[in-house]
Amino acid sequence: MQTIVKSSLSLEEFLSLSNEDITYELIEGEKVAKMSPKRFHSRVTLNLSHLLNEWNKTQKNQGEVGIEWAILLQRKGKDWCPVPDLLYISNERVQNIPLEDIACTIPPELVIEIISPDQSFSNLNEKAVDYLNAGVDRVWIIDSKVKKITIFYPNLPPQTKSNDDSLSDALFPNLTLSPRQIFTEAGLM
């Protein structure tokens, strides 16, 4: 009888995999397919990306908004390469990353995950904590079904925002958004 040993992927092996039509994340040495976005997810991503880019322009382009830009992080002592739906990284941090087609090598200030139909809030809640533990400053989990956004902070309990609640944050000066504005722009309200 022959025993088959499954070896886990190193970060280098994962990053050298050929690009496919499916987006993967590296989790505990395993290549895990990311959920395929559906219509609401796509609309929120597109419109929130636009709103964040417009805000960034008013800040004289103090950073960069990324859509599905992989990040090289550590999770539970192991290499972790998540692919958030959106991220924001300041010029102060991004200047340390060469302008090449590579994964983000520094934790961004903001990661945004939008719940897909096959995902649960509890799974993304755990992922949000992992992002914070890896050095991300803020995590937004967006639930387009219930039209709510939960914000995770490193040293405070999460806050859930809805309707006209402000998403303002000292980390993002002059950013004036509300869940209603995001979901309305996406055509979901």
Backbone as JSON, one array per atom type, in Angstrom:
{
  "sequence": "MQTIVKSSLSLEEFLSLSNEDITYELIEGEKVAKMSPKRFHSRVTLNLSHLLNEWNKTQKNQGEVGIEWAILLQRKGKDWCPVPDLLYISNERVQNIPLEDIACTIPPELVIEIISPDQSFSNLNEKAVDYLNAGVDRVWIIDSKVKKITIFYPNLPPQTKSNDDSLSDALFPNLTLSPRQIFTEAGLM",
  "N": [[0.83, -1.17, 0.0], [0.56, 2.17, -0.88], [1.42, 5.3, 0.44], [0.17, 8.51, 0.07], [1.52, 11.61, 0.31], [0.47, 14.77, 0.95], [1.77, 17.79, 0.17], [2.15, 21.09, 1.44], [1.79, 24.28, -0.16], [4.46, 26.55, -0.67], [4.92, 30.08, -0.17], [6.32, 31.16, -2.34], [5.93, 29.16, -4.29], [3.16, 29.32, -4.56], [2.84, 31.97, -5.54], [4.07, 31.67, -7.98], [2.38, 30.17, -9.5], [0.51, 29.58, -12.47], [-1.53, 32.1, -13.99], [-4.97, 31.85, -13.81], [-8.45, 31.57, -14.76], [-9.73, 31.61, -12.4], [-9.65, 33.13, -9.22], [-7.36, 32.73, -6.62], [-6.6, 32.25, -3.13], [-3.96, 32.04, -0.75], [-4.04, 29.97, 1.9], [-3.0, 28.76, 4.87], [-1.05, 27.19, 3.55], [-2.5, 26.09, 1.48], [-4.07, 26.26, -1.71], [-6.81, 28.11, -2.22], [-9.88, 28.54, -3.74], [-11.34, 31.65, -4.5], [-14.56, 33.0, -3.76], [-16.86, 33.26, -6.41], [-17.84, 36.35, -7.61], [-21.13, 37.77, -7.56], [-23.95, 39.56, -9.02], [-24.83, 41.75, -7.25], [-22.63, 41.98, -5.57], [-20.65, 42.65, -7.43], [-21.64, 45.13, -8.33], [-21.52, 46.69, -5.98], [-18.75, 46.61, -5.49], [-17.7, 47.93, -7.81], [-18.92, 50.51, -7.65], [-18.21, 51.41, -5.06], [-15.47, 51.43, -5.32], [-15.24, 53.49, -7.18], [-16.25, 55.65, -5.62], [-14.32, 55.74, -3.56], [-12.03, 56.3, -5.06], [-12.71, 58.84, -6.04], [-12.79, 60.26, -3.62], [-10.08, 59.96, -2.93], [-8.89, 61.5, -4.93], [-9.7, 64.05, -4.1], [-8.08, 64.28, -1.97], [-5.67, 64.84, -3.01], [-4.57, 62.6, -4.26], [-3.47, 60.81, -2.23], [-3.03, 58.16, -1.89], [-3.65, 54.77, -2.93], [-6.23, 52.96, -4.5], [-7.13, 49.63, -4.63], [-8.41, 46.92, -6.55], [-9.19, 43.66, -5.88], [-6.45, 43.08, -5.27], [-3.89, 41.11, -4.41], [-2.51, 40.41, -1.18], [0.46, 40.07, 0.68], [0.74, 38.52, 3.64], [0.96, 37.49, 7.13], [-0.53, 34.79, 8.82], [-1.5, 33.3, 11.68], [1.17, 32.57, 12.08], [1.96, 31.63, 9.6], [2.58, 31.96, 6.04], [0.3, 33.97, 4.28], [-1.93, 34.76, 1.77], [-4.25, 36.66, 1.06], [-6.98, 37.87, -1.02], [-8.45, 40.64, -1.09], [-11.65, 42.24, -1.77], [-11.57, 45.0, -2.18], [-9.03, 47.45, -1.52], [-7.29, 50.0, 0.31], [-4.36, 51.81, 0.23], [-1.97, 53.94, 1.6], [0.15, 56.5, 0.13], [2.43, 56.77, 1.61], [2.9, 54.18, 2.54], [2.75, 52.65, 0.15], [4.84, 53.57, -1.37], [7.0, 52.04, -0.76], [6.74, 49.79, -2.23], [7.67, 48.29, -5.2], [6.84, 49.56, -8.48], [5.52, 47.32, -9.97], [3.96, 44.41, -11.39], [2.9, 42.89, -9.01], [2.05, 41.16, -5.93], [0.68, 42.98, -3.13], [2.97, 43.98, -0.79], [2.92, 45.03, 1.72], [0.97, 45.61, 4.62], [-2.15, 47.12, 3.95], [-3.92, 50.23, 4.76], [-6.7, 49.94, 4.72], [-8.95, 47.29, 4.22], [-11.47, 45.83, 2.29], [-14.12, 43.64, 2.33], [-16.67, 42.04, 0.63], [-19.62, 40.43, 1.27], [-20.3, 37.43, -0.31], [-22.89, 35.45, -1.92], [-22.46, 32.75, -1.12], [-21.01, 32.93, 1.18], [-20.54, 33.53, 4.72], [-21.29, 35.87, 7.35], [-19.94, 35.26, 9.7], [-17.69, 33.77, 8.86], [-16.27, 35.75, 7.44], [-15.95, 37.53, 9.5], [-14.06, 36.27, 11.12], [-11.95, 36.31, 9.29], [-11.58, 39.07, 9.12], [-10.53, 39.66, 11.66], [-8.15, 38.25, 11.41], [-6.92, 39.81, 9.39], [-6.56, 42.24, 10.83], [-4.82, 41.36, 12.86], [-2.63, 40.9, 11.26], [-1.72, 43.37, 10.64], [-3.29, 45.2, 9.19], [-5.13, 48.22, 9.25], [-7.89, 48.91, 9.25], [-10.91, 47.14, 8.64], [-13.55, 46.61, 6.51], [-16.59, 44.96, 6.37], [-18.97, 44.22, 4.1], [-22.37, 43.82, 3.76], [-24.52, 43.24, 1.37], [-27.09, 42.29, 1.23], [-28.51, 42.89, 3.62], [-27.89, 45.48, 3.73], [-25.79, 46.66, 5.28], [-22.75, 47.73, 6.89], [-19.97, 46.55, 8.5], [-17.47, 47.67, 10.58], [-14.2, 46.94, 11.45], [-11.82, 47.39, 14.0], [-8.46, 47.72, 15.3], [-8.21, 47.93, 18.16], [-10.72, 48.22, 19.24], [-14.2, 47.3, 19.7], [-16.05, 45.84, 16.94], [-18.07, 47.92, 14.77], [-21.31, 48.25, 13.54], [-22.76, 49.7, 10.75], [-25.49, 51.42, 9.23], [-27.94, 52.63, 6.85], [-27.98, 56.08, 7.07], [-25.77, 56.32, 8.68], [-22.55, 57.53, 9.51], [-19.47, 56.77, 7.89], [-17.16, 57.94, 8.54], [-13.74, 58.45, 9.53], [-10.84, 59.01, 11.35], [-8.56, 58.02, 10.21], [-8.96, 58.24, 7.53], [-9.04, 61.09, 6.29], [-11.59, 63.5, 5.71], [-13.27, 61.73, 4.38], [-16.43, 61.14, 3.53], [-18.83, 59.12, 3.72], [-21.73, 57.01, 3.6], [-23.55, 54.01, 4.43], [-26.03, 54.05, 3.04], [-25.46, 55.79, 0.89], [-23.48, 54.31, -0.49], [-24.88, 51.93, -1.18], [-26.98, 53.04, -2.63], [-25.64, 54.27, -4.79], [-24.81, 51.94, -5.98], [-27.15, 51.04, -6.96], [-28.83, 49.55, -5.38], [-30.63, 50.39, -3.53]],
  "CA": [[0.0, 0.0, 0.0], [1.36, 3.38, -1.03], [0.87, 6.47, 1.12], [0.36, 9.75, -0.67], [1.69, 12.73, 1.21], [0.12, 16.04, 0.33], [2.6, 18.86, 0.72], [1.55, 22.41, 1.31], [2.49, 25.2, -1.05], [5.16, 27.68, -0.09], [4.48, 31.35, -0.75], [6.95, 31.28, -3.65], [5.24, 28.25, -5.21], [1.83, 29.88, -4.8], [2.97, 33.15, -6.39], [4.56, 31.29, -9.31], [1.35, 29.43, -10.23], [0.03, 30.31, -13.65], [-2.8, 32.8, -13.83], [-6.12, 31.12, -14.34], [-9.67, 32.36, -14.71], [-10.2, 31.58, -11.02], [-8.77, 33.8, -8.27], [-7.06, 31.89, -5.46], [-5.92, 32.79, -1.96], [-3.13, 31.07, -0.05], [-4.47, 29.86, 3.3], [-2.35, 27.64, 5.53], [-0.34, 26.36, 2.57], [-3.43, 25.54, 0.49], [-4.64, 27.14, -2.73], [-8.26, 28.09, -1.99], [-10.58, 29.37, -4.72], [-12.16, 32.74, -3.97], [-15.94, 32.94, -4.22], [-17.14, 33.99, -7.64], [-18.79, 37.43, -7.31], [-22.42, 37.83, -8.26], [-24.31, 40.89, -9.5], [-24.82, 42.77, -6.2], [-21.23, 42.08, -5.16], [-19.97, 43.38, -8.5], [-22.11, 46.53, -8.35], [-20.97, 47.37, -4.81], [-17.3, 46.77, -5.72], [-17.48, 48.95, -8.82], [-19.32, 51.83, -7.19], [-17.4, 51.81, -3.91], [-14.15, 51.75, -5.88], [-15.37, 54.83, -7.75], [-16.38, 56.62, -4.53], [-13.02, 55.85, -2.89], [-11.11, 56.99, -5.98], [-13.09, 60.25, -6.04], [-12.29, 60.8, -2.35], [-8.62, 60.0, -3.01], [-8.55, 62.66, -5.76], [-9.86, 65.26, -3.29], [-6.96, 64.27, -1.03], [-4.49, 64.99, -3.86], [-4.04, 61.26, -4.52], [-2.6, 60.44, -1.12], [-2.9, 56.72, -1.8], [-4.07, 53.98, -4.08], [-7.33, 52.02, -4.29], [-6.9, 48.42, -5.41], [-9.49, 45.94, -6.66], [-8.66, 42.3, -5.88], [-4.99, 43.1, -5.25], [-3.42, 40.15, -3.4], [-1.64, 40.97, -0.13], [1.32, 39.1, 1.36], [0.63, 38.72, 5.08], [1.15, 36.32, 7.98], [-1.73, 34.39, 9.56], [-1.17, 32.19, 12.59], [2.57, 32.2, 11.88], [2.19, 31.08, 8.27], [2.31, 32.86, 4.93], [-1.12, 34.09, 3.93], [-2.07, 35.66, 0.63], [-5.67, 36.91, 0.76], [-7.29, 38.76, -2.14], [-9.67, 41.37, -0.7], [-12.4, 42.83, -2.87], [-10.98, 46.33, -2.36], [-8.13, 47.9, -0.46], [-6.72, 51.34, 0.19], [-3.03, 51.91, 0.83], [-1.46, 55.31, 1.47], [1.42, 56.66, -0.59], [3.49, 56.54, 2.59], [3.18, 52.74, 2.55], [2.9, 52.09, -1.18], [6.13, 53.98, -1.94], [7.96, 50.97, -0.49], [6.43, 48.66, -3.11], [8.05, 48.66, -6.57], [5.74, 49.64, -9.43], [5.57, 46.09, -10.75], [2.72, 43.65, -11.3], [3.14, 41.94, -7.92], [1.15, 41.26, -4.77], [0.98, 44.05, -2.18], [3.89, 43.4, 0.19], [2.79, 45.76, 2.98], [-0.45, 45.7, 4.99], [-2.78, 48.41, 3.64], [-4.72, 50.82, 5.83], [-8.09, 49.49, 4.67], [-9.35, 46.13, 3.41], [-12.92, 45.73, 2.2], [-14.63, 42.34, 1.88], [-18.11, 42.08, 0.38], [-20.14, 39.07, 1.47], [-20.88, 36.77, -1.48], [-24.02, 34.6, -1.51], [-22.03, 31.49, -0.51], [-20.2, 33.23, 2.36], [-21.29, 33.94, 5.9], [-20.66, 36.96, 8.09], [-19.02, 34.7, 10.7], [-16.42, 33.44, 8.19], [-15.55, 36.98, 7.16], [-15.61, 38.1, 10.8], [-12.78, 35.64, 11.48], [-10.96, 36.83, 8.36], [-11.32, 40.46, 9.52], [-9.62, 39.6, 12.81], [-6.84, 37.85, 10.86], [-6.36, 41.0, 8.74], [-6.1, 43.17, 11.87], [-3.64, 40.75, 13.48], [-1.54, 40.95, 10.29], [-1.26, 44.75, 10.48], [-4.24, 46.07, 8.49], [-5.68, 49.15, 10.24], [-9.36, 48.85, 9.26], [-11.55, 46.17, 7.75], [-15.0, 46.79, 6.32], [-17.32, 43.83, 5.79], [-20.19, 44.78, 3.52], [-23.45, 42.86, 3.52], [-25.43, 43.93, 0.45], [-28.47, 41.81, 1.44], [-29.13, 43.64, 4.72], [-27.47, 46.88, 3.53], [-25.03, 47.09, 6.45], [-21.3, 47.66, 6.82], [-19.36, 46.4, 9.82], [-16.09, 48.16, 10.59], [-13.35, 46.31, 12.46], [-10.7, 48.21, 14.45], [-7.5, 46.89, 16.06], [-8.34, 47.96, 19.62], [-12.1, 48.53, 19.61], [-15.15, 46.33, 19.15], [-16.59, 46.21, 15.62], [-19.26, 48.75, 14.74], [-22.12, 48.03, 12.35], [-23.36, 50.94, 10.27], [-26.55, 51.25, 8.24], [-28.64, 53.83, 6.41], [-27.2, 57.31, 6.96], [-24.64, 56.34, 9.63], [-21.31, 57.98, 8.88], [-18.3, 55.89, 7.86], [-15.98, 58.79, 8.71], [-12.7, 57.83, 10.32], [-9.65, 59.86, 11.36], [-7.56, 57.4, 9.34], [-9.27, 58.65, 6.16], [-9.55, 62.46, 6.43], [-12.59, 64.05, 4.78], [-14.07, 60.69, 3.72], [-17.8, 61.24, 4.02], [-19.67, 58.1, 3.08], [-22.68, 56.29, 4.45], [-24.04, 52.81, 3.75], [-27.08, 54.41, 2.09], [-24.82, 56.35, -0.3], [-22.82, 53.23, -1.22], [-25.88, 51.03, -1.77], [-27.74, 53.8, -3.63], [-24.76, 54.37, -5.96], [-24.76, 50.61, -6.6], [-28.48, 50.74, -7.47], [-29.43, 48.52, -4.53], [-31.61, 51.01, -2.62]],
  "C": [[0.88, 1.24, 0.0], [0.65, 4.54, -0.33], [1.19, 7.7, 0.3], [0.42, 10.89, 0.35], [1.41, 14.01, 0.45], [0.97, 17.14, 0.97], [1.9, 20.2, 0.52], [2.42, 23.28, 0.42], [3.26, 26.23, -0.24], [4.62, 28.94, -0.75], [5.05, 31.5, -2.16], [6.27, 30.4, -4.68], [3.86, 28.81, -5.56], [1.9, 31.05, -5.78], [3.42, 32.81, -7.81], [3.53, 30.49, -10.11], [0.86, 30.26, -11.41], [-1.31, 30.96, -13.36], [-3.89, 32.0, -14.51], [-7.32, 32.06, -14.3], [-10.25, 32.44, -13.29], [-9.17, 32.29, -10.14], [-8.61, 32.9, -7.06], [-6.43, 32.72, -4.36], [-5.07, 31.68, -1.37], [-3.52, 31.1, 1.42], [-3.88, 28.58, 3.88], [-1.74, 26.65, 4.54], [-1.21, 25.77, 1.49], [-3.91, 26.63, -0.46], [-6.15, 27.01, -2.62], [-8.92, 29.06, -2.97], [-11.42, 30.42, -4.0], [-13.56, 32.62, -4.54], [-16.11, 33.77, -5.49], [-18.17, 35.08, -7.36], [-20.05, 37.34, -8.16], [-22.76, 39.3, -8.53], [-24.22, 41.97, -8.42], [-23.38, 43.04, -5.74], [-20.46, 42.93, -6.17], [-20.35, 44.85, -8.5], [-21.54, 47.31, -7.16], [-19.47, 47.61, -5.0], [-17.02, 47.92, -6.67], [-17.77, 50.35, -8.27], [-18.53, 52.3, -5.97], [-15.98, 52.15, -4.36], [-14.17, 53.17, -6.46], [-15.44, 55.89, -6.65], [-15.05, 56.82, -3.8], [-12.0, 56.57, -3.77], [-11.42, 58.49, -6.03], [-12.62, 60.93, -4.76], [-10.78, 60.96, -2.41], [-8.16, 61.2, -3.85], [-8.67, 63.95, -4.95], [-8.75, 65.38, -2.25], [-5.62, 64.4, -1.76], [-3.77, 63.66, -4.05], [-3.02, 60.83, -3.47], [-2.41, 58.93, -0.98], [-3.39, 56.05, -3.05], [-5.2, 53.03, -3.66], [-7.07, 50.82, -5.19], [-8.12, 47.52, -5.4], [-8.84, 44.56, -6.8], [-7.14, 42.25, -6.06], [-4.54, 42.19, -4.1], [-2.46, 40.85, -2.43], [-0.83, 39.84, 0.5], [1.34, 39.41, 2.85], [1.01, 37.44, 5.81], [-0.14, 36.07, 8.74], [-1.37, 33.17, 10.39], [0.23, 31.65, 12.33], [2.9, 31.63, 10.52], [1.93, 32.14, 7.21], [0.84, 32.8, 4.56], [-1.22, 35.1, 2.81], [-3.55, 35.81, 0.29], [-5.8, 37.88, -0.41], [-8.58, 39.5, -1.77], [-10.36, 41.96, -1.92], [-11.86, 44.22, -3.21], [-9.97, 46.57, -1.24], [-7.73, 49.34, -0.74], [-5.39, 51.32, 0.91], [-2.5, 53.31, 0.56], [-0.16, 55.33, 0.67], [2.6, 56.42, 0.34], [3.88, 55.06, 2.63], [3.51, 52.21, 1.16], [4.23, 52.49, -1.83], [7.21, 52.92, -1.71], [7.72, 49.72, -1.34], [6.83, 49.07, -4.53], [6.83, 48.66, -7.49], [5.9, 48.49, -10.43], [4.25, 45.37, -10.55], [2.91, 42.51, -10.29], [2.07, 42.1, -6.85], [1.61, 42.42, -3.88], [1.8, 43.44, -1.04], [3.81, 44.04, 1.57], [1.31, 45.81, 3.35], [-1.02, 47.08, 4.65], [-3.52, 48.96, 4.86], [-6.11, 50.22, 5.89], [-8.23, 48.29, 3.74], [-10.87, 46.07, 3.45], [-13.28, 44.37, 1.62], [-16.15, 42.48, 1.76], [-18.62, 40.65, 0.45], [-20.78, 38.57, 0.17], [-22.0, 35.85, -1.01], [-23.6, 33.3, -0.79], [-21.17, 31.7, 0.74], [-21.1, 33.6, 3.53], [-20.54, 35.08, 6.59], [-19.64, 36.39, 9.07], [-17.68, 34.31, 10.09], [-15.61, 34.7, 7.93], [-15.18, 37.73, 8.44], [-14.24, 37.56, 11.25], [-11.65, 36.17, 10.58], [-10.6, 38.28, 8.7], [-10.35, 40.52, 10.68], [-8.22, 39.19, 12.34], [-6.16, 39.03, 10.16], [-5.79, 41.96, 9.78], [-4.84, 42.64, 12.54], [-2.41, 40.8, 12.57], [-1.09, 42.39, 10.0], [-2.14, 45.68, 9.67], [-4.92, 46.93, 9.55], [-7.2, 49.1, 10.37], [-9.81, 47.78, 8.29], [-13.03, 46.5, 7.72], [-15.54, 45.49, 5.74], [-18.68, 44.38, 5.37], [-21.18, 43.67, 3.23], [-24.51, 43.56, 2.67], [-26.88, 43.44, 0.61], [-29.18, 42.64, 2.5], [-28.73, 45.11, 4.7], [-26.76, 47.44, 4.77], [-23.54, 46.91, 6.2], [-20.78, 47.57, 8.24], [-17.89, 46.78, 9.7], [-15.35, 47.52, 11.76], [-12.14, 47.2, 12.71], [-9.74, 47.34, 15.25], [-7.79, 46.82, 17.55], [-9.73, 48.34, 20.12], [-13.02, 47.43, 19.1], [-15.64, 46.78, 17.78], [-17.84, 47.07, 15.77], [-20.0, 48.48, 13.43], [-22.87, 49.3, 12.03], [-24.43, 50.61, 9.24], [-27.14, 52.61, 7.9], [-27.71, 55.02, 6.29], [-26.08, 57.42, 7.99], [-23.37, 56.73, 8.87], [-20.22, 56.91, 8.97], [-17.02, 56.69, 8.06], [-15.03, 58.17, 9.72], [-11.47, 58.72, 10.23], [-8.55, 59.31, 10.45], [-7.74, 57.82, 7.88], [-9.89, 60.05, 6.19], [-10.52, 62.84, 5.31], [-13.36, 62.99, 3.99], [-15.46, 60.75, 4.34], [-18.68, 60.31, 3.2], [-20.64, 57.55, 4.1], [-23.07, 55.02, 3.71], [-25.11, 53.14, 2.71], [-26.46, 54.93, 0.79], [-24.17, 55.24, -1.13], [-23.83, 52.34, -1.92], [-26.74, 51.73, -2.81], [-26.93, 53.93, -4.91], [-24.71, 53.05, -6.72], [-26.12, 50.2, -7.15], [-29.21, 49.69, -6.66], [-30.41, 49.08, -3.51], [-32.52, 51.9, -3.42]]
}
